Amino acid sequence: MFSVASEKFYYHLEGIKKACAEILEQNPGTSEYRKTAKNVLRLCNANSAKMRVCGLFAVDAALPLRLTGLTTAYCIVLLQFAFL
């Protein structure tokens, strides 16, 4: 499922952010590791928004629940009109 894969991606992205923060704390000087960690953090923070499908809704672990709720609500409305 794509929503599970995207949630794993978000989880690993948080791990990368934590690792970069640790590198910044351990290397107080101006090393190449520090520069790379800062660039990675900038990139992660610039693109920190969740993936969206056609700009309509976010793809995450709750997507199947939201789609199920939406489908259920529309089915109930259609049933109400059918038995009116």
C-alpha positions in Angstrom: 0.0 0.0 0.0 1.3 3.4 -0.9 0.2 5.0 2.4 2.2 2.5 4.4 5.3 3.2 2.2 4.9 6.9 2.6 4.6 6.6 6.4 7.8 4.6 6.4 9.4 7.4 4.4 8.3 10.0 6.9 9.6 7.9 9.7 13.1 7.5 8.1 13.1 11.2 7.3 12.7 12.0 11.0 15.6 9.6 11.7 17.8 11.5 9.2 16.9 14.8 10.9 17.9 13.4 14.3 21.1 12.0 13.0 22.0 15.3 11.4 21.2 17.1 14.7 23.6 14.7 16.5 26.3 15.4 14.0 25.9 19.1 14.5 26.2 18.7 18.2 29.2 16.4 18.1 31.2 18.5 15.6 31.4 22.1 16.9 34.1 23.1 14.4 33.7 23.7 10.7 34.1 20.2 9.3 32.8 18.7 6.1 30.4 16.6 8.1 28.9 19.6 9.7 28.4 21.4 6.4 26.7 18.3 4.9 24.5 17.9 7.9 23.4 21.5 7.7 22.6 21.1 4.0 20.6 18.0 4.6 18.6 19.7 7.4 17.9 22.7 5.2 16.6 20.4 2.4 14.4 18.4 4.8 12.9 21.5 6.4 12.3 23.1 3.0 10.4 20.1 1.8 8.8 19.1 5.1 5.2 19.1 3.9 3.6 15.7 3.4 3.1 14.2 0.0 -0.2 15.2 -1.5 -2.2 13.6 -4.3 -3.1 16.2 -6.9 -3.0 18.8 -4.1 -6.2 17.4 -2.7 -5.3 15.2 0.3 -2.2 14.1 2.2 -0.9 10.6 1.7 -0.1 9.1 5.2 -1.1 6.2 7.3 -4.6 7.6 8.0 -5.5 7.8 4.3 -7.3 4.4 4.2 -9.4 5.4 7.3 -10.4 8.7 5.7 -11.3 7.0 2.4 -13.4 4.4 4.3 -15.2 7.1 6.2 -15.9 9.1 3.1 -17.2 6.0 1.2 -19.4 5.1 4.2 -20.9 8.6 4.5 -21.8 8.6 0.8 -23.3 5.1 1.0 -25.5 6.2 3.9 -26.7 9.3 2.0 -27.5 7.2 -1.1 -29.4 4.7 1.0 -31.4 7.5 2.6 -32.4 8.8 -0.8 -33.3 5.3 -2.0 -35.7 4.7 0.9 -37.3 8.2 0.9 
